[in-house]
Amino acid sequence: MKIASNDINGIVVKRQIHETIEPPTQYEMPEGLPFYYYFDLNTAFLFIGLGILAFFASLIGSGLFYYFLIFKRKYRCKRCGHSFYDKKDKEQPICPKCGAECINA
């Protein structure tokens, strides 16, 4: 039978432990700040431009959504089945494809 510890014979081994762990490497620029504080001006303008572009794209998208929600109504032709948007204030919209009367879709 194997015994995992050597408590039977009473021998205790003591040895000096040498630390071999190196301190972590610091990725710092010569001025002392980390590297992510330094990026060139072209990259900064690129990120600013992309942010402005995304902002305007979201404005245009939400504007189109509210435009269709408030001012347009979806209609479907009785004869050809064509779906289209038209102004809400029209009495009887006419299909742009075949000229027949339409219903609300």
Number of C-alpha atoms within 10 A of each C-alpha: 3 4 7 6 7 10 9 7 7 7 8 8 6 6 6 5 6 6 6 6 6 6 6 6 6 9 11 13 12 8 7 9 11 12 13 9 9 10 9 8 8 9 10 11 11 11 11 12 12 12 12 12 12 12 11 12 12 12 12 12 11 11 12 12 11 12 11 14 11 11 12 15 16 16 22 19 22 13 12 13 13 14 18 16 15 16 14 13 10 9 7 10 20 17 22 12 11 12 12 14 15 21 14 12 11
